[in-house]
Amino acid sequence: MDYLMEELERMGANAIDSFEDKISEVDIKRWQNLFSMTHEDAKHCIKTYRADIDRQRFSAELWLELKTPKKAQGFDRESYEYAMFCRSKVNSSAPTTSSVHTSSHPNNVLRGLILGGPLGTPEDVQNIAGFTPTVVKAESEESETSFCYVTADQERRIRQGLKDRGISFEPGFITINIAAKDLSALPKLGVNDPTLPQHRLNSVAELQHDYPVLYFFYGTLAQPEILKRVLELEDDSGPALKPAHVLDGKITTLGRYRALVNSGNSRVDGHAFMVQSEDQERFLRLYETNMYEVVRCDIMLVGEHVPVKGLTFRLAASE
């Protein structure tokens, strides 16, 4: 669970940045040009963004890959992180970063509850909030931290349970860097506008909670040894990947990383895999991070003549 330690380190770095009061005119001018902001709006957005200790950041490795082409477009690391994580297509109407951490859908944001105090064990959480979480551990050479995944609704139940019992305790939550899955808002590969009648779901729950579910992989997850490691599979025969393709998408690159984006009448070849459970899907979403989002797609298996409804990972903010 190295990603939990990485999240704690990220939040610590963000907290240090939040104490920086001085905003340079160079940064303000950059944001004005990149995001069509007024001087005051740019200054306000930078200040608000830096004050958000839960904001997402690129890994140093990925930024090294992106740095040269993005600087040529006028970005520095901070402004491109803002562009990717806070001004995606889904959140493009938001003038500040607040909406990126807010969703009416409990599956769009996953949180980690760090166990401690009156919430020190799964039994404590059960007594206070009415559900028993699954505990996982994040270990490093220096420390070990126990936490459990919670949805937005479960977080509300924890806070309300503490309040109802008169317990003055601030639970420790962190936002997990995970690919979003909200199929009512991010409907289908090749679709930019989910509000059009032909793209609406028959049911909001369609494929949102259905398992097993077929996934289409096109990058590293299509490599058996990587998929086996991500899903923590113990079967010596390896994962059952089947050759397949999808339409209405194309592959773009972020440094050496490959990413799927919308593209009409284009074909992408890859492999299909049957994800058996929500736990397996969570491992995949954690691996992909919130630079990607889960969307529906029609998967054509080699040798078959009828596509299968399934899911894949699309680059967030794809056009």
C-alpha positions in Angstrom: 0.0 0.0 0.0 2.8 2.4 -0.9 0.2 4.8 -2.4 -1.1 5.7 1.0 2.4 6.8 2.1 2.6 8.8 -1.1 -0.7 10.5 -0.4 0.5 11.5 3.1 3.7 12.9 1.6 1.8 14.7 -1.1 -0.5 16.4 1.5 2.5 17.4 3.5 4.1 19.0 0.5 0.8 20.8 -0.3 0.6 22.1 3.3 4.0 23.7 3.0 3.0 25.4 -0.3 -0.2 26.7 1.4 1.9 28.9 3.7 3.3 30.7 0.7 1.5 34.1 0.7 3.4 35.8 -2.1 2.0 35.2 -5.6 4.3 36.4 -8.3 3.2 38.5 -11.2 4.8 35.9 -13.5 2.4 33.2 -12.2 -0.6 35.5 -12.4 0.2 36.4 -16.0 0.7 32.7 -16.9 -2.8 31.8 -15.5 -4.4 34.8 -17.2 -3.0 33.6 -20.6 -3.7 29.9 -20.1 -7.2 30.1 -18.5 -8.5 33.4 -19.9 -8.8 34.9 -16.4 -8.7 38.5 -15.2 -5.8 39.5 -13.0 -7.8 39.3 -9.8 -9.4 36.0 -10.8 -6.0 34.5 -11.6 -4.6 35.7 -8.3 -7.6 34.3 -6.4 -7.5 30.9 -8.1 -3.8 30.5 -7.4 -4.3 31.4 -3.8 -7.2 29.1 -3.4 -5.4 26.3 -5.2 -2.4 26.5 -3.1 -4.5 26.5 0.1 -6.0 23.2 -0.8 -3.7 20.6 0.9 -5.7 17.8 -0.7 -5.0 18.8 -4.3 -3.5 16.2 -6.6 0.0 16.4 -8.1 2.0 14.7 -10.8 4.7 12.3 -9.7 8.2 13.7 -10.3 8.7 11.0 -12.9 5.7 11.9 -14.9 6.4 15.6 -14.8 9.9 15.0 -16.1 8.3 13.3 -19.1 5.8 16.1 -19.6 7.9 19.1 -18.7 9.4 20.0 -22.1 6.3 20.0 -24.3 4.1 21.6 -21.6 6.6 24.4 -21.0 6.5 25.1 -24.7 2.8 25.6 -24.4 3.3 28.1 -21.5 2.6 25.8 -18.5 4.7 25.2 -15.5 4.1 22.2 -13.2 1.6 24.0 -11.0 -0.6 25.4 -13.8 -0.6 22.1 -15.7 -1.6 20.2 -12.6 -4.5 22.7 -12.2 -5.5 22.2 -15.8 -5.5 18.4 -15.6 -7.0 17.9 -12.2 -9.4 20.9 -11.8 -10.4 22.1 -15.2 -11.3 18.7 -16.8 -14.4 18.5 -19.0 -16.5 17.3 -16.2 -15.6 20.3 -13.9 -15.0 23.0 -16.6 -17.8 25.2 -15.3 -16.1 25.6 -11.9 -14.2 28.8 -11.4 -12.1 27.4 -8.6 -10.8 24.1 -7.4 -13.5 23.4 -4.8 -15.7 21.2 -7.1 -12.9 18.7 -7.9 -13.3 17.3 -4.4 -17.1 17.5 -4.3 -19.5 15.1 -5.8 -23.1 14.1 -5.2 -22.2 10.5 -6.3 -20.5 8.5 -3.5 -18.4 6.5 -6.0 -16.8 9.5 -7.6 -14.5 10.2 -4.7 -13.0 7.5 -2.5 -11.6 8.4 0.9 -9.3 6.7 3.3 -10.2 6.8 7.1 -7.0 6.5 9.1 -7.9 4.4 12.1 -7.2 5.9 15.5 -8.8 7.4 18.7 -12.4 6.4 19.1 -12.3 5.0 15.5 -9.3 2.8 16.2 -10.8 -0.6 15.1 -13.4 -1.9 12.7 -15.6 -2.6 15.7 -15.4 1.1 16.8 -16.5 2.2 13.3 -19.4 -0.3 13.4 -20.6 1.0 16.7 -20.4 4.6 15.7 -21.4 4.6 12.0 -23.3 1.3 11.5 -21.0 -0.4 9.0 -17.9 -2.6 9.3 -15.0 -1.5 7.1 -12.3 -3.6 5.6 -9.0 -2.6 7.0 -5.8 -2.4 4.9 -2.3 -1.5 6.0 0.2 0.8 4.4 3.8 -0.1 5.3 7.1 1.6 4.8 10.5 1.0 6.3 9.7 3.7 9.0 6.1 3.2 9.8 2.8 1.3 9.4 -0.6 2.9 9.0 -4.0 1.2 9.1 -6.9 2.7 7.2 -10.1 1.7 5.5 -11.8 2.9 2.4 -15.0 4.9 2.8 -17.5 6.5 0.4 -18.8 10.0 0.8 -22.0 8.6 2.4 -20.0 6.5 4.9 -17.9 9.5 5.8 -21.1 11.5 6.6 -22.3 8.6 8.7 -19.0 8.6 10.7 -19.1 12.3 11.3 -22.8 12.2 12.3 -22.2 9.2 14.6 -19.5 11.0 16.5 -21.7 14.1 16.8 -24.7 12.1 18.0 -22.6 10.5 20.8 -21.0 13.9 21.8 -17.5 12.7 20.9 -15.2 15.6 20.1 -12.8 14.0 17.7 -11.7 15.0 14.2 -11.3 11.8 12.1 -8.3 11.6 9.8 -9.5 11.4 6.2 -7.4 11.5 3.0 -8.6 11.5 -0.5 -7.3 8.4 -2.4 -5.8 9.1 -5.8 -8.2 6.9 -7.8 -9.8 6.9 -11.2 -13.3 8.4 -11.1 -16.2 6.1 -11.8 -19.5 8.0 -12.2 -21.2 6.5 -15.2 -24.1 9.0 -15.1 -21.6 11.8 -15.7 -18.9 10.1 -17.7 -21.1 7.9 -19.9 -19.3 6.4 -22.9 -16.1 6.3 -24.9 -16.4 8.7 -27.8 -19.1 10.8 -26.1 -18.5 14.3 -24.9 -22.0 15.4 -24.0 -23.8 13.0 -21.7 -26.9 15.1 -21.6 -28.0 14.2 -25.2 -31.0 11.8 -25.2 -29.2 9.1 -27.2 -26.4 8.9 -24.7 -28.5 8.7 -21.5 -28.5 5.5 -19.5 -31.6 3.4 -19.1 -30.6 3.2 -15.5 -28.0 5.3 -13.5 -26.9 2.0 -12.0 -26.1 0.4 -15.4 -22.6 -1.1 -15.0 -22.0 1.1 -12.0 -22.3 -1.7 -9.5 -22.4 -4.8 -11.8 -19.9 -7.6 -11.3 -18.4 -9.4 -13.0 -17.9 -6.8 -15.7 -15.8 -6.9 -18.8 -13.0 -4.3 -19.0 -11.0 -3.2 -22.1 -7.2 -2.7 -21.5 -4.9 -1.0 -24.0 -1.7 -0.2 -22.1 0.3 -1.7 -19.3 -2.7 -3.4 -17.8 -2.9 -5.5 -21.0 0.5 -7.0 -20.0 -0.3 -10.2 -18.0 2.6 -9.8 -15.5 1.5 -6.3 -14.6 -2.2 -7.1 -14.4 -1.4 -10.1 -12.2 0.6 -7.9 -9.8 -2.0 -5.1 -9.7 -4.8 -7.5 -8.9 -2.6 -9.6 -6.5 -3.5 -12.8 -8.4 -1.9 -16.0 -7.3 -3.0 -18.2 -10.2 0.2 -19.4 -11.9 -1.6 -19.6 -15.3 -1.9 -15.8 -15.4 -4.9 -13.6 -16.0 -7.3 -14.6 -18.8 -6.8 -11.7 -21.3 -8.7 -12.0 -24.6 -7.8 -10.0 -27.8 -10.4 -7.3 -28.5 -10.9 -3.8 -29.8 -13.1 -0.8 -29.2 -14.3 2.0 -31.5 -14.6 5.8 -31.1 -11.2 6.2 -29.4 -7.6 6.7 -30.1 -4.3 6.4 -28.2 -2.4 9.5 -27.2 0.8 9.7 -25.2 1.8 11.5 -22.0 5.5 11.1 -22.0 6.0 7.4 -22.2 2.5 6.7 -20.9 -0.3 5.7 -23.3 -3.8 7.1 -22.8 -7.2 6.5 -24.4 -9.1 9.6 -25.6 -12.3 10.1 -27.6 -12.1 10.0 -31.4 -14.9 9.3 -33.8 -14.7 6.3 -36.1 -11.3 5.2 -34.9 -10.3 1.7 -33.6 -8.1 0.8 -30.7 -6.8 -2.8 -30.4 -6.1 -4.3 -27.0 -7.3 -7.0 -24.6 -10.5 -7.7 -22.6 -10.5 -9.0 -19.1 -13.4 -10.0 -16.8 -13.2 -8.1 -13.5 -14.8 -10.3 -10.9 -15.5 -7.9 -8.0 -15.6 -4.3 -6.7 -12.3 -5.0 -4.9 -10.6 -6.0 -8.1 -11.9 -2.9 -9.8 -10.7 -0.7 -7.0 -7.2 -2.1 -7.4 -7.4 -1.1 -11.1 -8.7 2.3 -10.4 -6.0 2.9 -7.8 -3.4 1.8 -10.4 -4.7 4.2 -13.1 -5.0 7.2 -10.6 -7.3 10.1 -11.1 -5.7 11.1 -14.4 -8.1 8.6 -15.8 -11.9 8.0 -15.6 -14.0 4.8 -16.0 -16.3 5.0 -19.0 -18.6 2.6 -20.8 -17.6 1.2 -24.2 -18.7 -1.5 -26.6 -16.0 -4.3 -26.6 -15.6 -6.4 -29.7 -13.9 -9.7 -28.8 -11.9 -11.4 -31.6 -14.0 -14.1 -33.2 -17.3 -12.6 -32.0 -19.8 -10.7 -34.1 -21.7 -8.8 -31.4 -20.1 -6.3 -29.1 -20.2 -6.7 -25.3 -21.1 -3.8 -23.1 -18.1 -3.1 -20.8 -15.9 -0.5 -19.3 -12.5 1.1 -19.9 -10.2 3.8 -18.6 -10.3 7.1 -20.6 -7.9 10.0 -20.0 -9.7 12.6 -17.8 -10.5 15.8 -19.6 -10.3 14.1 -23.0 -11.9 16.0 -25.8 
